[in-house]
Amino acid sequence: MTHGDKAGTVCCLKIATLLVALSPELLFLGAGVQLRDNGYDGLLIAINPQVSEDQNLIPNIKEMVTEASFYLFNATKRRVFFRNIKILIPATWKANNYSKVKQESYEKANVIVTASSGAHGGDPYTLQYRGCGKEGKHIYFTPDFLLNDDLTAGYGSRASYSLCNSLLYELVKKKHKNTSISKIDLIFLSIFRCSSDITGIFVCEKGPCPQENCITSELFQGGCMFLYNSTQNAAASIMFMQSLSSVVEFCNASTHNQEAPNRQNQMCSLRSTWDVISDSTDFHHSSPMNGTELPPPPTFSLVQAGDKVVCLVLDVSSKMAEADRLLRLQQAAELYLMQIVESHTFVGIVGFNSKGEIRAQLHQINSDDDRKLLVSHLPATASADPETSICSGLKRGFEVAEKLNGKAYGSVLILVTSGHDEHISNCLLTVLSSGSTIHTIALGASADKNLEELSHLTGGLKFFVPDKSTSNSMIDAFSRISSGTGDIFQQCIQLESVGENVKPHHQLKSTVTVDNSMGNDTTFLVTWQASGPPDIELFEPNGRKYYTHNFTINQALKTARLWIPGTAQPGPWTYALNNTHHSLQSLKVTVTSRASHSAEPPATVEAFVEKDSTSFPHPVMIYANVRKGFYPILNATVTATIEPETEEPVTLKLLDDGAGADVIKNDGIYSRYFFSFAVNGRYSLKVHVNHSPSISAPGLHSFPGSHAMYVPGYITNGNIQMNVPRKSLGRSEEEQKWGFSRTSSGGSFSVLGVPTGPHPDALPPCRILDLEAVQLEEEVTLSWTAPGEDFDRGQANSYEIRMSKSLQNIQDDFNNAILVNTSKLNPQPAGTKEIFTFSPKLFTNGPEHQPDGETQESHRIYVAIRTIDKNSLKSAVSNIAQASLFILPNSAPVLARDDLILKGVLIAMGLIGIICLTIVVTHCILNKKRRADRKENGIELL
């Protein structure tokens, strides 16, 4: 492999890890990444179980991370490097003296190696859903990308995670897809770069060509592209083209190209990469290392999961007898043991009040009889003891987990409690050193306020279950807990979760869709409150009917369960629960299933919040990542249900429109601000997704995000060198006949400082993120998504639009930029597409200073918006949009519309004047001739 190839290979992880390592949120994450003495510890790289074992994969990962560490150290001016790296080996690979996992799992990985990256093809990319300066969720690589040296030339720059580069990537993709892009895009192409010093030339189908040859009727013709010179003098920017040998720095304030209309400038308010990085918490807590020596190379730990071990640690104190808490725990635990937990898992059960008690030692699940045996060990009644010792329960849970291999390493404890334990801090060190992951479920408002610290320390999930009869949060919590292996084909997926209070002789009726990718191990679970089950009717898509007697009834737990053998028929399944009891009761339905075959990954939804807690009036940002494999699913209906400790649930529609809380449009991540805080305390989150079969489903050819640009070629010594054509996965064209339904818990969050009386208006409209400007002749048309009165909800009062010829002026001094008349512009409801046209004559007349590289034939203006609510609260200033009026070189000047009208009027008036003059002259001549004739006739008569 040549040096250039090797350098390109190294770059695949250089920048990939930067966005994780340098993000401002990664300093202290419990079991996650930590920065200590300039070195990052605990970066986790996980390999998906579907990846075939390859003896070269791990050495290649080690080589790249090692060289990337030195590269990172120099690029950050001797500030940070990688010290300790963990690589999680899938359990499907042969054991090879790997260390046993502790709290590492696939879901916790910072970097994931997976067989397919979906809509990105083979591109490495970062799943980014937050704003500027925030870390992404995961970084993805394909094995082919890591193993195939031929790809390094094609991907060239490896600018995989540059927001600055993403817009250029989309431009190249659009050109190949639509065969043409606008002339303005072509002219701006040379300034998309994060550093405008990087050079290149335009190339047509037959070789190099002048820029104007690619322009015909204001279109960039197919076959035209912009290729970069392989040899450059520019030192920046790593986030744009770090594969170039000269590029060794991030863009800073002096080299950053603020004129580039790209996502970096849009999201980061024209700030350079170095400015953003310098503001991170990591940099605030570190100083450049002294001396000239390089840091030591990173050390690697290879860890592999063994047998799966789960222990249920369940509160049985007297508080569990309140509000049907124990009954709901029994119902959820039964579903978990009978349906959710995967085969071959070792499961034990512990109960606790003031003391812990082992109810079932580890028992491996190999059959339904094993599952039923474990269900029989669930606690049947609550004790009379009101005290709860959480530490005592955990101690017994660790004892159970250690029975298999002498250590609790890699085990999972599911802790459910409604009690308070003032001594919970006494066991935090034991919990941290146990090597176990603890998922916590807080039941009711009385649950210990420090319970979530156990999840935080071990990287576990946290849930809250309110004391409401219609809440299905307990079942949702158990359904969300998976094995953590990353094997989606083995996981149980929740299709439906609903609960309602049903009046006597009324029914709960609805439909759930089983799509083509699901259907194995499908189960319908019905729960109730009264003495006997409701009348149940269930209809398959083909019309087959199931009734109550077809279900397995557990009178003690008040559950009815129907398991569908084989693969459930795809299509809509309709159910009706008739309340035959004489009083109102809560009826609930839960539907779960598994993938029907391994060739097609099922659609999934992952719900989560940006942070675990907030204080009034600061909102919580809610997210739902909806995907089919790694393809984003667009045009889905995504609804979040938020349940406080008291008060009624709140429903909120999540959007993927690139506005408000949603950073990137059409990336499959649906987002929304939530600020309807009713009370202090915990809130539970659940998300429901419905996708219509009539709407185009997963798999765009590309979508905006932080991913790698494929470089089609370079200019080397004046010669065009094209790379191997890119391998395109395209999109899956399977028929989406039935659509799909999904439900998932998003865990819990807490809120403090909520006032008891009326809430003051402390929320301004949210910042506009998607302002765009298009100029035709002397008119500019702006478009954006309307914010609301409060963030992204309601209807704002007015807009303040300002413009300038100077980008820096409008950025630094928006208040003194030229104000546009918006008296006739009234804000629409939040989420509406706004369009406003005006004529910026001030900026198209007279001479002005032109930015570097801009010809006198173009006039550029910059526009930004601020939104104001009825109480005069103002949003942050929007992204800055720019528009240009272009006049093609060597072409006749194009007259403005007003000039054409004036010219037409003058010509018409001139023609009328000439006609009038002709008539007058003719009339005079005829009169004169007539008088002469009369005179002559008179003489003859005399």
N, C-alpha and C positions, 0 to 999 in steps of 0.2 A: 504494500500500500504506500502511495506517495505521501510526502509530508502534507500536502494540501488536503489529501483525503483524510489523513489522520486528524489534522486540525479541524476539519469539518465534523468528524465523528465526535471529537471531544465537545464541540459546541452544542451537541444535542442535549447535554445536561447542564452545560455552563449556565445558560440563561434560565433553563427550566427551574433549577433549584433557587435561583436568585429571588424570584418573586415569593417563594416560601421563606427562604432564609432571611431575606431583608425586609419582610413585611413587619409593620409596627405592632402586630398583635401576637408575635410568637416568642416573646421573651420568657414568660412563665406560663406554661400550659400543662402543669401537672406532669402527666406521663408523656408529654409531647416534647417538642424541640425547645432547648434552652441554650442561651448564650452565656458562656463563662470564659473569662480571660481571652476574649476575641475569638473563641472557637465555638462552633455550633455542635451540640451533643444531641443525639436522639433522633436524627432525621431517619424516617422509616420509609423504605422502598419495599413494596409488596408485589409479588408476582401472582397473577390470576390463576386459579386452578385449571382453567381451560387452556393455559399455555403449555405446550408440549415441553418435556424436559430436554434441555440442550446444554451440553457441557461447556459451550463457549459463552453462554448468556451471562452468567455471574462474573467471569473474568472481565468481560467487556464493560459491565456495569462498574466494576471496581476501577478499571483503568480510566473510564470517563470521569467518575467522581473525583479521583485523585488529581487528574490534571485540571479539572474544573475548580478544585479547591485552590490551587495555585493561581489560576486565572482570576478567580474571585478576589483573592487576597490582593493582587496587584491592581485590579480594577477599582477596588474600594480604598485604594491608597493605604494599604497595609492595616486595614481595620478588622476584617473578619475572614474566617476560613472554616472548613469542615473538619471536625476532630473525630467524632464517632458516628458511624453509620450502621444502621441495622437493615438487613435484607430478610424479608419474610418469605420463606420457601413454602410453596403450597404442600398440603398434606398428600396430594396426589403424586408427588415426586418421591423417589426412593429415599429412604433414610440414609444419611451419609455423615454420621457423627455431628449433626447439627445440634445446636443448643435448643433446649425446650423453651417455647414462648412463655412469657409472663403475662403482661397486659397488652402485648402487641396483637393487633388484628387487622384484617384487610381494610375495614371501614375507617380505621384510624390512620392509614398510610398517607404520607405527604406526596409520594410518587407511586404511581401504579403502572405496572407493565401488563398490558392486556392484549389479547389477540386481535381486537378490532377497535378502532377509534371512530367508527360510525361515519357521520357526515364529513369528518375531517379526512377520510381515507387513511393514509399512513402517516398523516401529520402528527407530530407531537403537539400537545396543546394543554393549556391550563383552563380548568373549569372556573371561570371568573364570574361572580354574580354581585360583587360589591363595588364600591366607588374607588376613586383614586387613592393610592397609598395603602389599600387593604389587600390582604393575601387572598388568593383563590382557594377553592375547596380542595382540588386534587390536581396533580400534573400527570398526564398520560403519555406513555410511549407504547409502540408496538414492538414485538420481538423482531420483526423484519427490519424495522428501523434501526434497532440496536445491533443486529447481526449482519446485515447486508451492506458491505462496503460500497457497492455501486450506488446506493441511494445518497451517499454523502455528497456527491457532486451535484446531484439533482436538487437537493435541498439547500445546497450552498450555504446561504447565510445562517441557517439554523436560528433565525430570529423568531423562535417559536412562541415567545411570550410577550412580544413587543406590541403594546397597544398602538404605538406609532406605526408599526408595520402592517397591522391588520387591515387598515383601509386600502393600502396598496395591494394586499393579497386579494381582497374582494374585487378590486378593479381588474386585476389580471383574470380572475375567475369569470367575471362578468363578460370580459372580452371574448373568452373562449366559448361561453355559453350563448351569447347573443350576437356574436360576430362583429359588433360595433359598440363603441362607447362615445359619449358626447365629445365634441371638440374642446369644450372647456376642461373636461377631465384630462384630455391629452395635454393641454397646455399646462395644467397644474401638476401633471405627472412628475415633472422634474423637481417640484417642491414638496411632494409627499414625504420626502426623506426627513428623518429626524435631524440629520445634518445635511445642509444644502451643499456641502463641499464634496459629497460623493458624486462622481461623474459617470456618464454613460452616453449612449447614442441611440437614436431611433433606428429600428431595423424593420425592413419590409420583407416580403416573401423571398425576394431575390438578393437581399443583402442590405448594407447600410443605405439610408436614404435621408434626404432632408425632411425636416418636420412637416413642411407644407405638402409633401407627397402623400402623407397619411390623412390629409384633410380633404374631404370632398363633400360639399353641401353640409358643412358643419358636423360631419361625422368622422370618427376615427375608424378607418376601414379595417376589415378583417385581414389578418396577416401582418399587421403592424404591432410592434411591441417596443418597449424600452429596455435595453440590456445595459448592465453595469460593467464598467471596466474592472477586470480582475485585479489590476494594480492601481492602488489609490494612494493619495497623500493624506487623506483625512484620517484623523485619529479617533473620530467618533462617528456613529454611536454604536456601542455594543448592542443596544436594544433594537437596532435597525439591521446592521449587516456585520455581525461580529466575526464572521468567517473570513473577511478580508484581513490580510496579514497586517495592514496598517492600523486597523481598528482595535484599540486597546482601552478605550475610555468610554464612559457614559457621556451622553450629551449633558453639558452644563449650561449655565446662563449665557455664556459667550458663544457656544457652538450650536445650541438648540435652535431649530428652525420653527419659530412661532407662526410663520405664515402657512405652514403645512396644514391643510384641512383634514386632519386625522383624529383618531380617537384619543390619542395622548393629549393633544391640545384641547379637545372638546371636554374630556373628563377631568383633566388636571389644571384647567384654567391657564393654559399656555406655559405651564411650568415644565422645566426640563426633568429628565429622569433623575439626574444627580440631585436636584433640589428636592424631589419627592423622597428619594432614599435618605437624604440627609436629615429629613424631619422625622424619621422613624425612631421609635423608642430604642431599638437596638443601637443606633448610632449615638443616641443621647447617653447611653450607658457604656460606651466604649471609646477608646482613644487609639490613634494609630500606634502600632508596635514600634519600639525603637530598634535601631540597627538596620542591617541590610540583608540579614539571612531570611530565607523562606521558612514558613512554619513547617512542622512535621507533617508527613502525609497522613491522611485519615486512616483510622483503624476500622475494620469491618467485623460485625457480628452476624453470623448466619443462624437464623432461628427458624424452627419448624414446629407447627402445632402437632400434638399427639392426639390421643383419644379425647373426645369432647366430654367435658364434665360440667354438669349443672346441678346446683343445689338451691331449692326453694327455701327461703328463710321467712316464715310467715308469723305475723303477730296474732296471738290468740288471747290477748288481754281482754278485760271486760269491755273496753271501749269498742271492740270489734262487734259487740252485740247491738250497737247503736246503728240506726239508719240502714239496716240490711247490709252492713259492711262485710260481715263474714260470708253471707250468702253470695254476694257479688264476687268476693274473692274465690269462693269455691267454684262458681260457674266459670270464671276466667281461667283458674288453674286447671280445671277439667279440660277445657278446650286446649290449653297449652300442652298438657300431657297426652291427650288423645290425638291431636292434630298438628300442632305447631312444631314441637321439638322433633328434630330429625332422628331417623332410625340410627341405631348403633351408638347413641348418646348414653352416657352413664348419668343417672338422675338420682338425687337424694332429697329428703324433705326434713326440715327442722321447724319446730314451733317454739315460740318464746313469749313469756310475759316478763316477770321479774327474773326469771331463769330461763335458760335454753334447754330444749329437749329434742333429741334425735328421734324423729318419727319413722324415718326410712333410710337405711344405709344405701350406698350407691347400688343401683340396679340398671343393667344395660337393657335398652329397648331394642328388641328384635322382633316383636310381634304385638298384636293387639292385646294379648293376654298380659304382656309386660306392662303395657300402658294402663290397663284396667287395674292391675295390682297396685301401681303407684297412686292411681286415683283413690283407691280404698284407704290409703294412708293420709289423705288430706284431713285436716282438723274438722271434726263434725260440729263442735260447739265451742263457744268462747268460754274462757275460764272466769272465775270470780275475782281473780287478781287484777286490780286496776293498774298496776305498775308495769312499765315496759323497760327492759334493759336491752337496748339494741346491741350493745357490745357483747352481751351474753349470747344472743342469737347468732351474731357473726362468728363468735368463737366456736360454737357448735358447727356452724356451716363450714368453717375451715377444717375442722376435724373430719367431717364427712368427705370433703374434697381430697384430703390428704390420704385417705384410705387406699387410693388406687396406686399412687406412685411415691408416697411419702412426702410429697409437696403439693401445695395448692396451685402451683404454677399453671397458668393457662386456663384455670377453671372460671366459671361464671356463677355468681350468686345473685339471685333475684330477691331483693329485700322489700317486703310489703309491711307497712306499719301505719297505725293511726295515732301512736302514742308519742309522748315526749320523754327524752332521756337527757338529763342535765350532765351526764357523765360521758356523753358520746365522744368527747375529745380525748378521752383516755385510751381509745383504741385506734386512733388515727395512724400512729406509727406502725401498729400491727397490720392494719389494712394496707398501708402503702408497701410494706415489705412482703405481703402475702403472695404477690404475683397473680392475684385474682382480680377479675373485673366485676364491679358491683353495680347492678342496675337497681335504682331505687324507685319505689312507687309510694308516694305520700297519699294516704287515704283520709280525706276530710280535713277540716281547718285546724284540727288539734295536732296534726303530725308535726314532729320536731322540725324547727326552722333551720337546723343545721344538717338535715338529712342529706341534702344534695351535695354536701362536701365529700361524702363517701364516693359518689359518682364522679365528682370532679377529680379527686385524687387518683382514681383508677381508670379514668377514661370511659366510664359507663354512661348509660342513658338515664334520664330522670323523667318521671311522670307524676302527674297529679290527678287524683280521682275525686271529684266533688260529691257531696252527699245529696245526690239528686236521683230520684227513681228512674228518670228517663235517660240518664247518662250511661253510655256504653264504654266509658273511658277505661275501665278496668280491663275489659276484654281487648280494647284497642291497644293498651299498653303491652299486654302479654303477646299480642299478635305481632307487634313491632320488633320484639326481641328475637334476633336470628342467631345463627351459629357463629357469624363473624368470619366465615371462610371466603366469602365473595362469590360463592357458587350459586348464582341466581336460579339455576335449573333445579336445585334441590330445596330451595326455600319455599315456605308456604306464604302465599300472597293474599291479602285481604281484599275481596271484591266489594263487599257491602258491610255496612255497620250503621244501623238505624234503631232508634228507640222512640216510642211515643206513649203518652197516656191515652188509653182507648176507653171510651165510654161503654157501658153495658150494651150488648147487642150491636155494637159497632165493630168496625174492622180496620186493621192496618194492612193496606194493600199497596204493592209497588212492584217494580220490575228490576232485575239485575241482569246484566249482560255477561255471558261467558264467551269470550272471544276465541279466535282460532288458536292462539298461542297458549291458551290455558285449558284446563279440563281434567287433568289427572288429580286424583285424591280430593275431589270436590266435596265439601261438606256444608250443609245448611244447619245452623244452630238457632233454636228458638228458646228464649227464656221468658219467664213470667213471674208474677208476685202472688197470685191467688193460690187456692188449694189444689187446683188441677190445671192441666194445660188448656190453651185455647183450641178451638177447632182450626186445624191447619189445612190449607189447600195449596199445593204447589204444582205448577204446570210447566212441563218441558216445552221447548220450542216446537216440537212435533205434535204437541197436544196430549202427551201422556200425563196422567195425573197421579199425584201422591197425596195421601191424607194423613191424619194424625197417627193412625195405627201403623203406618209405614215407618214412622220415626222411632228411634230408641229413646224411651222415656226414663228419666231419672227423677222420681218424685221428690226425693230428699233435696236434691240440688235445684229442682224446678227447671230442668233443661230437657229439650227434645232435640235429638241429633239425627240427621239423615246423611248417610255417606253414599255417594253415587259411585258404583263400581265402574272400572275401566276409565274411559275418557268421556266426560260430560258433553252432551251435544252442544255445539256452539249456537249462540243466538240468545234471544231474550227469555229469561225464566221469570214467570210471574208467580208471586206468592200473595196469599191473603190469610191474615190471622184474625179470627172472629172471637171477640171477647164474650164468652157465654156466662161469665161470672156476673153476679148481681150488682157489682160496684165497679168504679173506675179502677183500672190497673195499668201498670206499665208493661208493654210488650216490646221485645227487642228481637232483631234478626241480625245474624252475622253469617257471612258467606266467605269461605276461604277455598283456595285451589292451588295447584302447582302447575308448572309448565307441562304442556302436552308432549313436547319433543325437544331434543337438544339442538336441532338445526335452526331454531328461531327463538331468540330471547323474548320473553314476555315484556309487555309495557309495565313500568314501575313508577311509583311516585315516592319521593323522599321529602318529607316536610320538616322544616327546622326554622329557628329564629336566629337573628344575628347575634344576640347576646342573651345571657340567662336572666338578667334582671335590669330594671330601669326604674326611674323615679319620675313622678308626674312633673311636668307635662310631656317629657320626652317620649316619643313613640317607640314601639317595637316594630322591627321590620320582619315580616313573615315571608318565607320562601317555600316554594314547592318545585322540586326538580322532577319534571315529567319526561321520561325517556323510554325508548324501546331499544334495549341494549345501550348503545351510545348515541343513537339518533335522537335528536330532540323531537318532541311531539308538539306540533303547533295547533292552534285553533281549538284547544280543549277548553271545556268549561270547568274551572277550578274554583272550588268554594272552601274557605276556611271556616271552621266553627271554633269559637273561643269561649271556654266556660270558666267563669270566676268561681271563687269559693262559695259565694252567695250570688244572688241576682240571676237573671236569665242569661242563656247563651247568646252570643253575638255572631252573626254570620257575615262574612266579608268575601267578596269576589276578588280573586287574585288575577293579575294581568301580566301579559308578556308583550307590552307595547313600547318598551324603551322609554317610559316616562315615569315621573314620580319616584317610587322606590325601585322600579325596574331599570337596571342599568343598561342592559343590552336587549334590544328587540329581537324576537324570534329565535331565542337560544334555548327554549324549552324550560326556562326557569321563570316561574310566575311569582310575582312579588306584590306586596302592598304594605303601606303603613297601617299600624293599628294603634289607636290612642283613645278608644272608648272605654276608659278605665272606670269601672263602677265602684270598686272597693280596693283596699290594700290586700296583699296576700298573693297566693299562687293562682295561676291561670293555666288551664289545659288547652292544648291545640290539637285539632284533628283536621285533615284535609280530605275532601272528596273530589275525584276527577271523573268526568264523563266526557267521552269523545264520540262524536257522531260519525257513523259510517259514510255519510254524504260529504264529509269534509276531508280534504286532502290530509293524509296521515304522515307518519314519520318519514324522515329521510330527505331533508333538503340536500341539494348538491353542495351547498356551503351556507354558513351563516356567520354573523359577526361574532367575534370572540378573540381570545388570546391564543393564536395557533400559528403554526409554522408556514412560511411562505415557500412554495416550491419555485426555485429559480430555473427558468427554462434554458439559460445559457449565460455566457459571459463574453466580453470582448478581451482577447488576449493578444498583445502585440499587433493590434489592428485587425485581427482575424476573429470571425464569429465562431465560437465553440458552443454548440448546442448539447445539452445534457440528454440522457436517456429519457424518453417520454415518461411522464409520471403515471404511475399505476393508479387508476381510479376505481374505487369500489362502487361508485354510483349509488343508487338508492334501491332499496328493496321494493319490488313491484307486486308483492303478494296482495291478494284481494283483501281489503279491509271491509268485509261485508257487514259485520255486526257492530263495529265500534267496540268500546270497552268501558268498564267501570272499575275504579280503584278507590280504596280508602286506606289512609295511614295516619297513625298518631304522629304528631310533631313534638311530643314531649311537653315540657312545661316551662314557664318563666314566672318571675315574681315582680310585683310592682309595689313601690312605696311612695308615700307623700300624697296620696289621692285625697283631696279635700272632701269633707263630709257634706258641705252645702253645694250650691251651684258652682260649676267650674268656670273660672275666668277664661277669657279668650286669650290664650297665650301661644296659639299656633298660627304662624303665618302660612301663606300658600307655599307649596314646595317649589324648588328651583326647576325651571324649564331646562331639560337636557337635550332636546332634539330640535332646536331652532335651526331651520334651513332657509336659505335665500336663493332665489332664482331671478335673474335680471333679463328682461327682454326690452331692447331699445333703451328707453329712459325710465322704465318702470321696474320696480322691485316687488316681487311677491314673496312674502314670508309665510312659512307654515310651521306649526308646532302643536303639541298636545296641551290642551288647557289644563292648568292646575286647578286646585279647588280653593274654597274659602279657608279651610284648614287642611294644610298639606295637599293630599290628592282627593279630598272629599268636599262636596258642596260646589258653590259657584262664587268665584272671586268677584271683586267690585270693579277693578279697572286694570289696564295695562299701562306701563311706562316704557315706551320704545325710544331708544336713542341710537344715533349713528355718528360715525366719524370716518375721516379719511385715514386716520392713524390708528393702527391696531393697538399700539402701546397706550395711546390716550384713552381709548374707550375701556381698556383693561384696567388702567390705574386710576382713572378719574371719570367714572361713568356719569356722575352727577352733572358734570360740566360738558358732556357731549351734546350734540345737537338733538333737541327734542322733536320727535315726529308727532304730528297732529293725529291723535287717536280718538277724537271726540265722537266719532261715529262707530267706534269699535267697542262693543260690549262683550265681556267674557262669557263664554258658553259653559255649561256644566263640566265638571272635571272629567277628563278622558276624551272630550270631544276634539276633533281635529280643527284647529283654527287656521284661517287663511286671511291674509291682509295684504293689500296692494297699495303702494304709494309711489310717488315720483320724486326721487332724490335729486332734483335739478341742481341743487347747490354743489353737488359733487361731480357733475359731468360737464361743467363749464369752467373755462379758464385753466391756466397752467397749474400744475402741482408737482411736488416731488414724487417720483415713482420709486417703489421698493426695488431692491436689487433684482435684476432679471426680468422686470416687467417693462414692456415696451410702451411707447407713447400712445399706441393704439388702444390701450386698455385703461379703464378707470376702475379702481377697486374701492369699495366702501365696506365698512364693518358695522354690524348691527347687533344689538343685544336688547333683552327685555327684562323688566322687573314687574312682578305681579303684586297688586295691593288689594287687601281685603277691606271689608266695610269698617273695621276699626283702625284702618291705616297701618296695619302690620304689613311689612314688605318682605317679599321673598328675597333670596340671594339672586344676584344677577345671573342670567342664563349663560349658556355657552355662547360664544361669539360666532355669528355667521358672517360670511363674506360673499359679495357678489361683484361681478366684473362685467363691464360692457366692452366687448371685443370688436375691433374692426380689422378684417383680414388685411395683411400687408399686400401692396401692389394691386389693390382693388379700389374702385371708385368709391368716394365717400357716400355713405347711405344717409339720406335726409331723414330727419326726425318727422314724426307724424304731424306735429304742429306746423313745421316748415312746409310739408307737402300740402296741407290745407291752405296755408297762406298763399303759396304759389298758385294753387288752383283758383283761389278767389281772385287774385290779381289778374291772372290770365283771362278769367271770365269777364272781369270788369273791363279789361283792355279790349276784348272782342266786342263787348256791348258798345264801348265808346267808338270803336272804328265803324261799327254798323250805323250808329247814330250820326256820326260825322258824314258818312257816305250818303245817308238819306238827306241830310241838310244840304250838302254840296249839290246833289242831283236836283233837289227842289229848287235851289237858287238858279242853276243853269237853265232849267226848264222855264222858270218865270222870266228870266232875262230874254230867252229866245222868243217867248210868247209876246213880250212887249215889243221886241224888234219887228216881229211879223205884223203886229197891228199898225205900227208906224209906217211900214212899207205899203200896206194896203191903203192907208189914208192918202198917201202921196199919189198913188195910182188913181184914186177917185177924183182928186183935184185936177 
